[in-house]
Amino acid sequence: MAQLPYEDALEAVRERLIAAQDLLRQEIADYPQPISGCDYQYVRLISDRTRIANSLRALDNQPFVATPRILEPAA
C-alpha cells in the first residue's frame, strides 16, 4: 500500500528531527565544561534537546479520536 503524501511528509520530518537530534547530541558532547547557572549557550542546547525529543514523541503519539457508534442519516 502506497503512503499518502502527508505520511511521506511526516516521515521526512521524523528523519530530519532524528538527524538534528544526532547533531545536537554530538554538539553537547563536544561542548566545553559549562559554568553552572550562567552558560546561556549550553542551556539553549539542553532546551533544544528537549524540544526535539518532545516533537518526536508527538509524531509517534496516536491520539484517541472518538467516533460515533450510531451512524446518523445523511442530511
C-alpha positions in Angstrom: 0.0 0.0 0.0 1.4 3.4 -1.0 1.8 6.0 1.6 -0.3 9.2 1.4 1.5 12.4 0.6 1.1 13.7 4.2 2.5 10.5 5.6 5.6 10.9 3.4 6.0 14.5 4.7 5.6 13.3 8.3 8.3 10.6 7.7 10.6 13.2 6.2 10.1 15.4 9.3 10.8 12.5 11.5 14.1 11.7 9.7 15.1 15.4 9.9 14.4 15.5 13.6 16.4 12.4 14.2 19.3 13.9 12.2 19.0 17.1 14.3 19.0 15.1 17.5 22.2 13.3 16.5 23.9 16.5 15.6 22.8 18.1 18.9 24.0 15.1 20.9 27.4 15.5 19.4 27.5 19.2 20.0 26.6 18.7 23.6 29.2 16.0 24.0 31.9 18.3 22.4 30.8 21.4 24.4 33.4 22.7 26.9 32.6 22.4 30.5 29.8 24.8 31.3 29.8 27.3 34.0 26.9 26.5 36.3 24.0 28.8 36.0 25.5 31.3 33.6 26.2 29.5 30.3 23.3 30.5 28.1 24.5 28.6 25.0 24.6 25.3 27.0 21.2 25.9 28.4 19.9 26.5 24.9 21.4 23.2 23.7 19.7 21.3 26.5 16.4 23.2 25.8 16.6 22.3 22.1 17.3 18.6 23.0 14.1 18.6 25.0 12.1 20.3 22.2 13.3 17.7 19.6 12.5 14.8 21.9 9.0 16.2 22.6 8.5 16.7 18.8 9.5 13.1 18.1 7.1 11.8 20.9 4.3 13.9 19.4 4.8 12.3 16.0 4.8 8.8 17.5 1.7 9.5 19.6 -1.6 8.1 18.3 -4.2 10.3 20.0 -7.6 8.8 20.7 -10.3 10.2 18.3 -13.8 9.4 19.4 -16.1 8.1 16.6 -19.9 7.8 16.8 -21.3 4.4 17.4 -24.5 5.1 15.6 -24.4 6.4 12.0 -26.5 9.5 11.5 -28.6 9.7 8.3 -27.1 12.0 5.7 -28.6 15.4 5.5 
